[in-house]
Amino acid sequence: MPFDIRQFQPKAWTLLARSFESDRVAGTYLFHGREGLGPWALAVSLAALLNCEQPKKEDTDLTPCGACRNCRAVFGLNFEGLMVAVPLPPHKTSTDAVELTNEVLETRRREPFALITATATTNIPIATAREIKRSLSRKAPEGITRLVLFDRMERMRLDSADALLKMIEEPPTDTVIVLTAERPEALLPTIQSRAQKVRLERIGSEAIEQYLIGQYQLTASRAQLLSRIADGSLGKAIELIHGEEDEDSSQRAVGFLLFKSLLTQDGPEVVAHLSELISPRDRGQADQLLKLWQSLIRDCSRFAVLGDDNELTNIDFAADLKKLSTYFVDSRLAAEMSDQIKISLADLGLNVHILGSLTALVLKLRALIDATRSR
């Protein structure tokens, strides 16, 4: 078994495992929580438990054995009773849809906690949903409990979702439907009311650290740092370690998480993050970091005043920026922070010590933040 879901979502797993043991598994579940908490991994683990040939009891909860034929097939995402519908970019043919879906499945095989990002608008195709509906009209193979996973259900068009209401309300025999969504309120109220909600919680830092060390061979100190700034999201922590594959994206992620820690953590903690994530010899990296911070401050300040996310520049961080905008209700903070960053940018051009300059800036910015909150 590639992972033990109990390490990452213990409360959610206890609820599901005990429902299974008492033969009270719901027909439809809605797994909800912010990105990177593992709804896919939780759904696959449930599919394995439902079909495991020899479930084992560890501590107080049942878990799939991970070794039987069914478990291996489920975790390999090639089990006949596991059906998935995932958001796809625009495509022309059903063959294209199959190929795009297989790409997502391959990503999930390699890393079930990965964040799936797309540059194009994505939707769960209604054709996929209809095909699943047709498959479910046939009787399940003997001894198999089917699990249908609609991943990131908020990406399904409302008219398409409405067409699935009957199936969601009354799943066929020997079938469990799992919907995942970051924001359940984005779904139709009728869908929300028909599904048993399972809330995913922040993942403990120790669990994230151990996963990063075991799966990605990170040093303990780097794994610890990434677990802290990922703020309970294993997916975000994983995204940070792929800088060599997508340097620009990785640097933006690092820059944003440092900005978030600047607002939410003490100065010494942010300085420690800087020393781990920012190269002491890469002046260009430091320059890009501060320019990103300027842009993020403008976004937060603008949203605090206007409350309009259409005005955001960094739309890839929109959800977090809306939350962080509460720090900028006093418009003076944005102006004061921006002034200090301008000074630091000028200093970097004068060949000053990079980390020394950034450390001084962080401490000044934290002092401004603290002063604003005490006003």
BELGIHU-V44954 format. One record per residue. N is the residue number from 1. RES is the residue in one small letter. SS is DSSP state (@ for helix, = for strand, . for the rest). D_LAST is the distance of its C-alpha to the last C-alpha in Angstrom with 1 decimal. Layout:
{{N,RES,SS,D_LAST} {N,RES,SS,D_LAST}}
This chain:
{{1,m,.,53.1} {2,p,.,50.5} {3,f,.,47.5} {4,d,.,46.9} {5,i,@,44.5} {6,r,@,43.8} {7,q,@,41.8} {8,f,.,39.4} {9,q,.,39.3} {10,p,@,40.7} {11,k,@,39.7} {12,a,@,40.9} {13,w,@,44.1} {14,t,@,44.8} {15,l,@,44.7} {16,l,@,47.0} {17,a,@,49.4} {18,r,@,49.8} {19,s,@,50.5} {20,f,@,53.1} {21,e,@,54.7} {22,s,.,55.0} {23,d,.,56.3} {24,r,.,53.5} {25,v,.,52.0} {26,a,.,50.4} {27,g,.,52.0} {28,t,=,48.8} {29,y,=,45.5} {30,l,=,42.2} {31,f,=,40.4} {32,h,=,36.8} {33,g,.,33.8} {34,r,.,32.0} {35,e,.,34.0} {36,g,.,35.6} {37,l,.,35.9} {38,g,.,39.7} {39,p,@,40.9} {40,w,@,44.1} {41,a,@,44.8} {42,l,@,44.4} {43,a,@,46.8} {44,v,@,49.3} {45,s,@,49.2} {46,l,@,49.9} {47,a,@,52.8} {48,a,@,54.2} {49,l,@,54.0} {50,l,@,55.7} {51,n,@,58.6} {52,c,.,58.8} {53,e,.,62.3} {54,q,.,61.3} {55,p,.,57.7} {56,k,=,56.7} {57,k,=,54.7} {58,e,=,52.1} {59,d,.,50.2} {60,t,.,50.0} {61,d,=,49.8} {62,l,=,52.5} {63,t,=,52.1} {64,p,.,54.4} {65,c,.,56.7} {66,g,.,56.0} {67,a,.,59.6} {68,c,.,61.8} {69,r,@,63.0} {70,n,@,60.7} {71,c,@,57.5} {72,r,@,58.4} {73,a,@,59.0} {74,v,@,55.7} {75,f,@,53.6} {76,g,.,55.6} {77,l,.,54.7} {78,n,.,58.4} {79,f,.,59.1} {80,e,.,61.2} {81,g,.,59.1} {82,l,=,55.7} {83,m,=,54.9} {84,v,=,51.8} {85,a,=,50.3} {86,v,.,47.6} {87,p,.,45.9} {88,l,=,48.0} {89,p,=,47.7} {90,p,.,50.1} {91,h,.,53.7} {92,k,.,57.2} {93,t,.,59.4} {94,s,@,59.4} {95,t,@,60.5} {96,d,@,57.3} {97,a,@,55.3} {98,v,@,57.1} {99,e,@,56.5} {100,l,@,52.7} {101,t,@,52.4} {102,n,@,54.3} {103,e,@,51.9} {104,v,@,49.0} {105,l,@,51.1} {106,e,@,52.0} {107,t,@,48.3} {108,r,@,47.8} {109,r,@,50.8} {110,r,@,49.5} {111,e,.,45.9} {112,p,.,45.2} {113,f,.,41.4} {114,a,.,41.2} {115,l,.,38.9} {116,i,.,41.1} {117,t,.,39.9} {118,a,.,41.8} {119,t,.,41.5} {120,a,.,43.5} {121,t,.,42.8} {122,t,=,44.2} {123,n,=,45.7} {124,i,.,47.8} {125,p,.,51.2} {126,i,@,52.9} {127,a,@,56.1} {128,t,@,54.8} {129,a,@,53.9} {130,r,@,57.3} {131,e,@,59.1} {132,i,@,57.3} {133,k,@,58.2} {134,r,@,61.8} {135,s,@,61.8} {136,l,@,60.5} {137,s,.,63.4} {138,r,.,65.7} {139,k,.,66.1} {140,a,.,64.2} {141,p,.,66.4} {142,e,.,67.7} {143,g,.,65.3} {144,i,.,62.3} {145,t,.,59.0} {146,r,=,57.5} {147,l,=,53.8} {148,v,=,52.5} {149,l,=,49.1} {150,f,=,47.2} {151,d,.,44.6} {152,r,.,41.3} {153,m,@,42.7} {154,e,@,40.0} {155,r,@,42.0} {156,m,.,45.0} {157,r,.,45.6} {158,l,@,45.3} {159,d,@,48.9} {160,s,@,50.0} {161,a,@,48.0} {162,d,@,49.4} {163,a,@,52.9} {164,l,.,52.2} {165,l,@,51.1} {166,k,@,54.5} {167,m,@,54.6} {168,i,@,51.1} {169,e,@,51.9} {170,e,.,55.3} {171,p,.,55.6} {172,p,.,59.2} {173,t,.,60.8} {174,d,.,59.8} {175,t,=,56.8} {176,v,=,53.0} {177,i,=,50.6} {178,v,=,47.2} {179,l,=,44.5} {180,t,=,41.5} {181,a,=,38.3} {182,e,.,34.8} {183,r,.,33.7} {184,p,@,36.2} {185,e,@,34.9} {186,a,@,36.4} {187,l,.,39.9} {188,l,.,42.1} {189,p,@,41.3} {190,t,@,45.0} {191,i,@,44.7} {192,q,@,41.7} {193,s,@,43.6} {194,r,@,46.7} {195,a,.,45.2} {196,q,=,44.0} {197,k,=,40.5} {198,v,=,39.8} {199,r,=,36.2} {200,l,.,35.8} {201,e,.,33.1} {202,r,.,31.3} {203,i,.,34.0} {204,g,.,33.7} {205,s,@,33.1} {206,e,@,36.4} {207,a,@,38.4} {208,i,@,37.0} {209,e,@,37.8} {210,q,@,41.3} {211,y,@,42.0} {212,l,@,41.0} {213,i,@,43.1} {214,g,@,46.1} {215,q,@,46.2} {216,y,@,44.9} {217,q,.,45.8} {218,l,.,42.4} {219,t,.,41.8} {220,a,@,39.9} {221,s,@,37.0} {222,r,@,36.6} {223,a,@,37.0} {224,q,@,34.3} {225,l,@,31.8} {226,l,@,32.7} {227,s,@,32.4} {228,r,@,28.8} {229,i,@,27.5} {230,a,.,29.7} {231,d,.,27.5} {232,g,.,30.5} {233,s,.,32.5} {234,l,@,35.9} {235,g,@,36.7} {236,k,@,33.8} {237,a,@,34.7} {238,i,@,38.3} {239,e,@,37.3} {240,l,@,35.8} {241,i,.,39.0} {242,h,.,41.1} {243,g,.,39.9} {244,e,.,43.5} {245,e,.,44.5} {246,d,.,41.7} {247,e,@,39.9} {248,d,@,37.7} {249,s,@,36.6} {250,s,@,36.0} {251,q,@,33.9} {252,r,@,31.7} {253,a,@,31.3} {254,v,@,30.4} {255,g,@,28.0} {256,f,@,26.2} {257,l,@,26.1} {258,l,@,24.7} {259,f,@,22.0} {260,k,@,21.3} {261,s,@,21.3} {262,l,@,18.9} {263,l,@,16.3} {264,t,@,17.4} {265,q,.,18.8} {266,d,.,18.2} {267,g,@,19.2} {268,p,@,22.6} {269,e,@,23.6} {270,v,@,23.0} {271,v,@,24.9} {272,a,@,27.7} {273,h,@,27.9} {274,l,@,28.2} {275,s,@,31.0} {276,e,@,32.9} {277,l,@,32.5} {278,i,.,32.5} {279,s,.,35.7} {280,p,.,35.5} {281,r,.,38.2} {282,d,.,37.3} {283,r,@,35.5} {284,g,@,35.9} {285,q,@,34.1} {286,a,@,31.1} {287,d,@,31.2} {288,q,@,31.4} {289,l,@,28.5} {290,l,@,26.1} {291,k,@,27.5} {292,l,@,27.1} {293,w,@,23.4} {294,q,@,23.1} {295,s,@,24.8} {296,l,@,22.8} {297,i,@,19.5} {298,r,@,21.2} {299,d,@,22.4} {300,c,@,19.1} {301,s,@,17.5} {302,r,@,20.7} {303,f,@,20.9} {304,a,@,17.4} {305,v,@,18.5} {306,l,@,22.2} {307,g,.,22.7} {308,d,.,26.0} {309,d,@,27.2} {310,n,@,30.1} {311,e,@,27.8} {312,l,.,27.1} {313,t,.,28.9} {314,n,.,28.8} {315,i,@,30.4} {316,d,@,31.6} {317,f,@,28.1} {318,a,@,27.3} {319,a,@,26.8} {320,d,@,24.2} {321,l,@,22.4} {322,k,@,21.9} {323,k,@,20.2} {324,l,@,18.1} {325,s,@,17.0} {326,t,@,14.4} {327,y,@,12.3} {328,f,@,12.7} {329,v,.,11.8} {330,d,.,9.5} {331,s,@,12.6} {332,r,@,11.4} {333,l,@,11.2} {334,a,@,14.9} {335,a,@,15.9} {336,e,@,14.5} {337,m,@,16.0} {338,s,@,19.2} {339,d,@,19.6} {340,q,@,19.6} {341,i,@,22.1} {342,k,@,24.3} {343,i,@,24.6} {344,s,@,25.6} {345,l,@,28.1} {346,a,@,29.7} {347,d,@,29.9} {348,l,@,31.7} {349,g,.,34.2} {350,l,.,35.0} {351,n,.,36.2} {352,v,.,33.5} {353,h,.,33.4} {354,i,@,32.0} {355,l,@,30.3} {356,g,@,29.2} {357,s,@,27.4} {358,l,@,25.9} {359,t,@,24.7} {360,a,@,23.0} {361,l,@,21.3} {362,v,@,20.2} {363,l,@,18.6} {364,k,@,16.8} {365,l,@,15.6} {366,r,@,14.4} {367,a,@,12.4} {368,l,@,10.8} {369,i,@,10.2} {370,d,@,8.9} {371,a,@,6.4} {372,t,@,5.3} {373,r,@,5.6} {374,s,.,3.8} {375,r,.,0.0}}
